């Protein structure tokens, strides 16, 4: 069944991104999948990236419009990312959504130095290579939108996911630095998801349950109670914010970190 945002409550004019090609990383599930669907509904031609080719193919069948493509890739493989950059440059991609699954949850003191390598490759290294490769194309087109899906932990570290907190903070600083360097026609911004109803949250709840002895149901109830909306965020709500940052009218929004967390964070 399609999400109501795709049917009853679609927030943008259909075709508003017509003629634009969007690259969505981590498109096989969760926020990445929802973003790919909303971008397609907005008129963009979507190139969906993920490791799971079968899920990508299922996604394509659900997309509005035609001409969408898939690219099966492991973002931890630097050579594969470099190869993908060449393909995406030829596709004249002008929208880039940097999104990937976070590392397993655990206290930071339990992580070895080796635990940092793969997550940083998957997030920071891959994102940097994609931006370096596609920025010249965006300059040529005179339109570019880059959105990084990271986490509210860049402002308020979340207990039990120390490695993810560290990584997301690095991504936010990288993005802010680039916002001062990129061509005026290219914007780069971050979306900070809160507790969102995705498979990632399922894995985090199970890991926390094993570590603390709390039931998964108790953990979910605690997460829901932390936000004034008293529920988890729908991935399509997060995707709506991402797509808005990709629109032509968002050109003055640059270098920001926008939280979509149901009001959970207490900081301004």
N, C-alpha and C positions, 0 to 999 in steps of 0.2 A: 504494500500500500504506500502511495506517495505521501510525503510529508505535506501538511497543510500549507506551509510556506511556499511550496512549489505549485500549489493549486489555488487554494482560496485566498492566501495572503501574500502573493508574490510582490515584493516591495519596490521593484524597479520596472521601468518601461521595457517591454520586450524589444530586443534589438538595439538597446542603448550602447552595447559594446560590439555592434556589428562591424566586421572588418578587422577586428583585433584578434590576435592569437595569444592564448593564455597557456602557460605551463604550470601545472599543479603537481607538486611533489607530494608523495604519500597519499595518492588519490584513491587508493583501494578501499579505505574505510574511514569512519569517523568524520572529523572536521574537513579533512582533505576531500573526501568523497562528496560531502555536502557542498563544499565550495565549487568543485568541478561542475556539479549539477546546476548550481545557481549561475555560474558564469556562462554555461551553455544556454540556459534559459534567457540570459541577458543578451545573447547574440554572439558571444565570443566563440571562436573555434578553439577547442580545448585539446591540449596534448597532456594526457594523464600519465604520470610516472609512479611506479611502485615496483616492488619485487614480485608481487603475486599477479601473474599475467591473466589467470582465469578470472580473478575479481575485476581486473581492469576491463576485460572484455564484457563482463556483466554490466559494468558501469556504463560503457559506451552504448549499450542497448537501451539504457534508461534516459540518455541525454536528449534534450531538445535540439533540433537542428541536425545538420549533417557536417561531414568533413572532419570529425574528431578523430584523434589518433591515440595510440597507447605506446608507451616505451617502458619495457621491463628493465629495471636497473636497481642495483644495490648501491645506495648512496655512500656506503663505506668503502667502495672500490674506486679509488681516485682515478685510475685509468679509464674505468667505465664512465665516470662522470665527465671526464675530458672528452671522451668520444661522443657522449650525449650533447655536450655543448656545441660541437660541430654540427650536429643534426639540427639542433634548435635554432642556431644562427641562420641556417638555410631556410628554416620555416618562418623567419622574420617575427619571432615571438617578442611581444612588447609588454606582456604582463607575466610576472613571475611570482608564484606563491611558494615560498620556502617553508616546507612542513615535513616533519618526520617524527616517528615514534620516539618517546623518551627512553632513557636507560632504566633498568630495573630499580625499584625503590630499596633503599637501605640507608642507615646512618652513614654519614660521610667518613667517619673514622674507621668504618669497616671496608672501605674501598682501597684497593691497591693502586699504585701508579698506572699499572696496565689497564685498569678499568676505565680510565679516562680516554684511551686512544680511540676506540671504535665510536663512542658517542660524539666525540669532537669531529671525527671524520664525517660522520653521517649528517651532522648539523652544520657546524661552522665551516669546515673545509669545503664541503659540497656547495653550500650556499655561496661562499666566496668565489669558487670557480664559476658557478652559474652567473653570478652578477658580473664578474670580469668579462665573461664571454658575451653576455647579452647586452650589456650597457652600450657598446658601440652600435649595435643594431637599433636600440631604442633611440639613440641620438640621431641616427640616420632617418628614422621614421618620425622623429620629433614628438615622441610620446613614449613614456615608460612608467610602469607601476610595479613596485616590488613590495610585497607584504610578507613579513616573517611571522609565522605562528609560533609563539614561544610560551610564556606562562606568567601568571601573576607573581610567581616566585622571584621575579626580577626586582620586585618592590618589597615583598614580604616572604622570605624563605619559608618553605613548607616543611614541616617536620617529617623526617623519615625518607626524604628524597634528596639528600645532600648533593649527590653528583649531578642530578638534574638541575638543582638550584644554581650550582656553579656554572654549568653549561649555558643555562638560559641567561644568566647575567652577562656572560661573555658575548652571547649573541646580541643582547640589547646594546652593549657598548660598541660592538662592531657596526651595528646598524646606525647608531647615532653618529659615529665617526664618518660613515659613508654619506650620511645626509648632508654633510658639509662639503663633500667632494664631488658628488655626482652632478651631471649636467642639469641645468635648471628645468629641463623638460621631464626629468625622471624623479619620481618621488619614491622614498623608501620609508616604510612604517612597520610597526609591530602590532599584532593583536595578541592580547594576553588572556587566554581562556582560563576560566575558573573551573570548578568541578562540573565537568561536562559529561553527558550520558554517552560514553564511548567505550570501546573494548579496552582502551588504555586504563580507564578507571576501574574496570573489572579486574585487571591484573594487579593494579595497585591495592585494591581492596583485599584481594586474596593474600598478597604479600604482607599487608598490615595485620590481617587476621592471624596469620601464622606467627608473626612476631609478637603480637600483643595478647592473643587469646580472645580478643573480641570477635563476635560473629560478624560476618559480612553485612548482614542486615543492620546491625548496630552501627557499623562504620558508615554505611550509606545514610542512615538517619542523622548521624552526627554531621556529615557533610551538608546535607540538606538544611539542617537547622542553622548552619553558619551564615547562610545567605538570607537577606530579607525576603527574597521571592519564595523561600521555603521549598525549593525543588532544585533538581539539577538543571543545568543549561542544556537546551537542545542544540545539537551540532549545527542545525540550520540557522539558529539565531547568531551563532558565531560566524557562520559563513556569510550572513547578510552584512555584517560589519566589514568583513574582508572584501566583499564585492564592492561595497560603497567606497572603500579606499582605492579601488581600481578604476573608478569612473573618471571621466574627463573633468567633472566639476570638483573633484577632490584635489586638484593640483596645488592648492595652497597649504595642504596638510602634509607636513614633511618632518620626519624625525620624531614622530610621537609614538607612544606606547599606549594603546587603547585597550582597557580592560573590558572583557565581556564575562562577568563573574556573578551576575545577579546581586551585586552590591556587597559581596562577601568581604572585600578588603576594607580595612578601617582607615587606611591612609588616603590622603587627598591626591 
